[in-house]
Amino acid sequence: MKKSKNLAEFLFMLMMWVSSSTNAQTDKIEQLIQQLTIEEKASLCAGAGMWHTQKIDRLGIPSVFMTDGPHGIRINEGTNFTEPSVKATCFPTAALAASTWNRDLLFKLGQALGDEANHYGVQILLGPGVNIKRSPLEGRNFEYFSEDPIVSGQLASAYINGVQSKGVGTSVKHYAANNQEFERMLISSEVDERTLREIYLKAFEIIVKKSQPTSVMCAYNKVNGTYCTENKWLITDILRDEFGFNGLCVTDWGAVNNRIEGIKAGLDLQMPGDGGMNASKIVEAVKTGLLDEKELDKIVRRNLSLIFKLSANKSGVQPLNEQADQLLARQIASEGMVLLKNENNILPINKKKKQKIAVVGTFAKSPRFQGAGSSLVNPTRLDNFLDAMNQVENKQFIIQYTDGYNRLGETNDSLLKEALKIAKESDITIVLAGLPDSYESEGFDRLTLNMPEGHNKLIEKIAEVTSKVVVVLQNGSPVSMPWINKVDGLLEAYLGGQAGGSAIADVLLGEVNPSGKLAETFPQKLNDTPSYLTWPGENRKSLYNEGVFVGYRYYDIKEIEPLFPFGYGLSYTRFEYSDLKLDKTELADTENLIIQCKIRNAGNCDGKEIVQLYLRDIESGLIRPVKELKGFEKVDLKPREEKVVTFELEPRDFQYYSTKNHCWKADSGQFEILVGSSSRDIRLSQKVNLTVKQKYYQIYDINSTIGDLAEHPFGAEFVEGIKKMSQSRVKLEGLSGVEKEAAIKQQKMSEASMMEMPLKKVITLSGGRISENMIMDLLTRINEDVKSRQK
């Protein structure tokens, strides 16, 4: 009892200390705001050079240091990404990390990045990138997690929690609807509100609510005509007021457009600095009354809060743990690689069997291990697949290697001849192929799904002389595979970071049982993709006409067979699903739903299965995806071991965003719970009935229809009166059967047309019997009732 009391006292004292510390910092900031000149306040709204915030020595305001990048520390003085940065661990890029579907592993990744940031004195790590993969052609897809916001949001939250647990800040990017490199500084992403909220803002919402990131980076592009850096609806109304973000809004480097409008919108920090040009404009705007100084103070207050928070967390130089980080990079890489094909159990390669192995492809010794652009890392070491295979201890392998193609992806008769020679002589041929650096990068988009012609030709020719072919791909996003039916094995290795070469060997040799699954759909061909008709846009606009049907949502509703579906990945063992249970089958719209099922490893080796939970709205009042991912769990199982997996759905999981009602809502009816191994491999299903008790009413105006009014109790009375007035004109007495049928049909047509009639037409078509004042009085009465219900 005494111990419990002491713990309670300790917690109380800790809370008091935190509260006191917070109050002291708030008081300090308020005092500084009183002491700062307008010029000094304005200077704090932009960086000092490329990577630092502005410091003010006379008031003891320090500078904060930030740098790239999402999968490793990159420190350069300027923006020349070809200059070598400091040595740092190059972890796998986000495309591969996401394929692990492992929150715990992403947390560890964040912790390692935080430790390395502390080693170099970095206070804000500019990442992660969580933009949705709208098209496989997006040049920066290697740096983003998924086409699905649940995967992106939850994995990014784990990453952020890991980084921030080390006292280092993060900057989630790029907010928002930044889904292409083409004209990225000028393009306007034209997106309807429902699509924005359900797809493109959803990951940011999850991240803010789960992790409260230090900062959010506003993108270069416009959204519906307004630059992200001065979009008050996005920055203040949605991000801050609705999602609850209390950190800093910073621009992407050079993304600021109108700095005064940015301040009014809630944009805190312009990066990089511009030599004081915008600071002068801010000062002038305050002095002329164009900008209220109180608005400027809000920005300064948030900037100071971040500066002092991160400065307080700053620790001394810490040693790098290169070996531990190398092992973590290798674990992430091997757990994220996706086994896409394994015909005739060609994998894993039997290490106990003496055999000749042909290794073909320049990537085997000079790997493509990361993307290009602002996230370019100078690795502490670099493994390659050929060395890893030559270091296998049992000496059972006779390995022959040849390039097959050059660094540009080109091949020729001489290279092909040598490749075919060693392939014919070998028991198994491993071809490493994919996309060279020049094919995908920040700054430009891909033009095609194709790999270099030399890579495809090499695989095709080898497959003609041997059936035992395994292809290993190193690429940042999906590629077409014209040879897919001619090879037995296929491993999507993505961009595996500095330990990727060893990780590939781990998977092919069975040291690691592959457990990665695709966090994006691989299409058969480019014109199957959702954004094909409007990508990348024209006249400085990109039309998101596919709406919420992004990725697997599109392939499902269009019944298009992808090359490989979202959530897909093979293992060296088998998993059985059984015993799906719901804690209730009648669900109210205020209740949570608990879902359980059993997963059993039915094979002979340890394995990890990613169990995916999807939800289908069977009776929706509007078009919704066939199914949507709502949860996932990664389960580690020994042979013959069985575990229970539990999911919990909240009311929000059943809802869609109603632009009519300006809120999230669900409709009463049947939903189907779907549990599976991929989006196209559903193993278990069960229905649940949802009863929505809450009434949703829109705000009405003169352009609302009579049918709209019928949804509200007051409006329903008016509509009933209109119907009776219309029906009174129909006289059926004395009509023949044919005439009566025609009159009834005419009446039904009139009523249907009437329900779609705007109220302003009622005024003119009623011949004055229903006046404008009557309509406006009714609208006022209804809208006041709607507002009172919303409260």
HELIX and SHEET records of a PDB file:
HELIX    1   1 LYS A    2  GLN A   35  1                                  34    
HELIX    2   2 ILE A   38  SER A   43  1                                   6    
HELIX    3   3 ASP A   57  LEU A   59  5                                   3    
HELIX    4   4 ALA A   94  ALA A   98  1                                   5    
HELIX    5   5 ARG A  103  HIS A  119  1                                  17    
HELIX    6   6 ASN A  141  GLU A  143  5                                   3    
HELIX    7   7 PRO A  149  GLN A  164  1                                  16    
HELIX    8   8 GLU A  193  THR A  195  1                                   3    
HELIX    9   9 LEU A  196  TYR A  200  3                                   5    
HELIX   10  10 LYS A  202  SER A  211  1                                  10    
HELIX   11  11 CYS A  228  GLU A  230  5                                   3    
HELIX   12  12 LYS A  232  LYS A  232  1                                   1    
HELIX   13  13 TRP A  233  GLU A  242  3                                  10    
HELIX   14  14 ARG A  259  ALA A  265  1                                   7    
HELIX   15  15 MET A  277  THR A  288  1                                  12    
HELIX   16  16 GLU A  293  ASN A  313  1                                  21    
HELIX   17  17 GLU A  322  GLY A  336  1                                  15    
HELIX   18  18 GLU A  343  ASN A  345  5                                   3    
HELIX   19  19 THR A  362  ALA A  364  5                                   3    
HELIX   20  20 PHE A  385  ASN A  390  1                                   6    
HELIX   21  21 ASP A  413  GLU A  425  1                                  13    
HELIX   22  22 ASP A  437  TYR A  439  5                                   3    
HELIX   23  23 GLU A  453  VAL A  465  1                                  13    
HELIX   24  24 ILE A  484  LYS A  486  5                                   3    
HELIX   25  25 GLY A  497  ALA A  499  5                                   3    
HELIX   26  26 GLY A  500  LEU A  508  1                                   9    
HELIX   27  27 LEU A  526  ASP A  528  5                                   3    
HELIX   28  28 TYR A  552  ILE A  557  1                                   6    
HELIX   29  29 PRO A  651  PHE A  654  5                                   4    
HELIX   30  30 ILE A  706  LEU A  709  1                                   4    
HELIX   31  31 PRO A  713  GLN A  727  1                                  15    
HELIX   32  32 GLY A  737  MET A  755  1                                  19    
HELIX   33  33 LEU A  759  LEU A  765  1                                   7    
HELIX   34  34 GLU A  772  GLN A  790  1                                  19    
SHEET    1   A 2 GLY A  47  ALA A  48  0                                        
SHEET    2   A 2 HIS A  52  THR A  53 -1                                        
SHEET    1   B 5 MET A  66  THR A  67  0                                        
SHEET    2   B 5 ILE A 124  LEU A 125  1                                        
SHEET    3   B 5 GLY A 169  TYR A 175  1                                        
SHEET    4   B 5 SER A 215  CYS A 218  1                                        
SHEET    5   B 5 LEU A 248  THR A 251  1                                        
SHEET    1   C 2 LYS A  87  ALA A  88  0                                        
SHEET    2   C 2 ASN A 378  PRO A 379  1                                        
SHEET    1   D 4 THR A 226  TYR A 227  0                                        
SHEET    2   D 4 LYS A 222  VAL A 223 -1                                        
SHEET    3   D 4 SER A 188  GLU A 190  1                                        
SHEET    4   D 4 LYS A 541  LEU A 543  1                                        
SHEET    1   E 6 VAL A 338  ASN A 342  0                                        
SHEET    2   E 6 GLY A 489  GLU A 492 -1                                        
SHEET    3   E 6 VAL A 469  GLN A 474  1                                        
SHEET    4   E 6 ILE A 428  GLY A 434  1                                        
SHEET    5   E 6 GLN A 355  VAL A 360  1                                        
SHEET    6   E 6 PHE A 397  THR A 402  1                                        
SHEET    1   F 3 PHE A 575  LEU A 582  0                                        
SHEET    2   F 3 LEU A 593  ASN A 601 -1                                        
SHEET    3   F 3 GLU A 642  LEU A 649 -1                                        
SHEET    1   G 5 GLU A 586  ALA A 588  0                                        
SHEET    2   G 5 ASP A 681  THR A 691  1                                        
SHEET    3   G 5 GLY A 669  SER A 678 -1                                        
SHEET    4   G 5 GLY A 607  ASP A 617 -1                                        
SHEET    5   G 5 GLU A 628  LEU A 637 -1                                        
SHEET    1   H 2 TYR A 656  SER A 658  0                                        
SHEET    2   H 2 CYS A 663  LYS A 665 -1                                        
END                                                                             
